[in-house]
Amino acid sequence: MFSALKHQGQPLYKLAREGVEVERKPRKVTLFSIILLSFSNDELELDVSCSKGTYIRTLIEDVGKVLGCGAHVTLFWPLLYFAKW
């Protein structure tokens, strides 16, 4: 996983670049909404509203596993909104 989280003092992104896979504990996050904006051929466009700490790439990989077809992110635009939930 390419992440700034650390394992034994090393950022996970450095370990990932070295080919080291680290087992990560599940983290509790909140998905406020997932809206399907478009679906064409084999591509989805989603609008995801979530809590901080949510890894969108991991979420998409999990969706692919559930669908049984695999999935990955091809374009990612993080937007920050200051809203009261």
HUPE-V797649 format. One record per residue. N is the residue number from 1. RES is the residue in one small letter. PHI is phi in degrees with one decimal (NA if undefined). BURIAL is + if it has 24 or more other ideal C-beta (glycine too) atoms within 12 Angstrom, else -. Layout:
n=N res=RES phi=PHI burial=BURIAL
n=N res=RES phi=PHI burial=BURIAL
//
This chain:
n=1 res=m phi=NA burial=+
n=2 res=f phi=-90.8 burial=-
n=3 res=s phi=-148.1 burial=-
n=4 res=a phi=-82.0 burial=-
n=5 res=l phi=-59.2 burial=-
n=6 res=k phi=-111.2 burial=-
n=7 res=h phi=-129.5 burial=-
n=8 res=q phi=52.2 burial=-
n=9 res=g phi=81.3 burial=-
n=10 res=q phi=-107.6 burial=-
n=11 res=p phi=-61.1 burial=-
n=12 res=l phi=-61.0 burial=+
n=13 res=y phi=-66.2 burial=-
n=14 res=k phi=-68.4 burial=-
n=15 res=l phi=-63.8 burial=-
n=16 res=a phi=-62.6 burial=-
n=17 res=r phi=-64.9 burial=-
n=18 res=e phi=-86.4 burial=-
n=19 res=g phi=84.5 burial=-
n=20 res=v phi=-90.1 burial=-
n=21 res=e phi=-96.5 burial=-
n=22 res=v phi=-116.2 burial=-
n=23 res=e phi=-69.9 burial=-
n=24 res=r phi=-109.1 burial=-
n=25 res=k phi=-75.6 burial=-
n=26 res=p phi=-62.2 burial=-
n=27 res=r phi=-115.0 burial=-
n=28 res=k phi=-84.3 burial=-
n=29 res=v phi=-131.1 burial=-
n=30 res=t phi=-119.3 burial=-
n=31 res=l phi=-101.2 burial=-
n=32 res=f phi=-76.1 burial=-
n=33 res=s phi=-162.4 burial=-
n=34 res=i phi=-132.9 burial=-
n=35 res=i phi=-114.5 burial=-
n=36 res=l phi=-80.1 burial=-
n=37 res=l phi=-87.5 burial=-
n=38 res=s phi=-159.5 burial=-
n=39 res=f phi=-143.6 burial=-
n=40 res=s phi=-145.2 burial=-
n=41 res=n phi=54.4 burial=-
n=42 res=d phi=-116.2 burial=-
n=43 res=e phi=-121.6 burial=-
n=44 res=l phi=-112.8 burial=+
n=45 res=e phi=-117.6 burial=-
n=46 res=l phi=-119.5 burial=+
n=47 res=d phi=-113.1 burial=-
n=48 res=v phi=-113.3 burial=+
n=49 res=s phi=-110.9 burial=-
n=50 res=c phi=-147.7 burial=+
n=51 res=s phi=-77.9 burial=-
n=52 res=k phi=-64.7 burial=-
n=53 res=g phi=89.2 burial=-
n=54 res=t phi=-82.7 burial=-
n=55 res=y phi=-96.0 burial=+
n=56 res=i phi=-62.0 burial=+
n=57 res=r phi=-61.9 burial=-
n=58 res=t phi=-67.8 burial=+
n=59 res=l phi=-58.1 burial=+
n=60 res=i phi=-67.0 burial=+
n=61 res=e phi=-60.1 burial=-
n=62 res=d phi=-65.2 burial=-
n=63 res=v phi=-61.6 burial=-
n=64 res=g phi=-61.4 burial=-
n=65 res=k phi=-64.2 burial=-
n=66 res=v phi=-63.9 burial=-
n=67 res=l phi=-75.6 burial=-
n=68 res=g phi=77.6 burial=-
n=69 res=c phi=-127.1 burial=-
n=70 res=g phi=78.4 burial=-
n=71 res=a phi=-162.7 burial=-
n=72 res=h phi=-150.7 burial=-
n=73 res=v phi=-87.6 burial=-
n=74 res=t phi=-105.1 burial=-
n=75 res=l phi=-149.1 burial=-
n=76 res=f phi=-138.7 burial=-
n=77 res=w phi=-118.3 burial=-
n=78 res=p phi=-74.4 burial=-
n=79 res=l phi=-119.9 burial=-
n=80 res=l phi=-114.9 burial=-
n=81 res=y phi=-118.4 burial=-
n=82 res=f phi=-99.8 burial=-
n=83 res=a phi=-126.8 burial=-
n=84 res=k phi=-90.5 burial=-
n=85 res=w phi=-97.4 burial=-
//
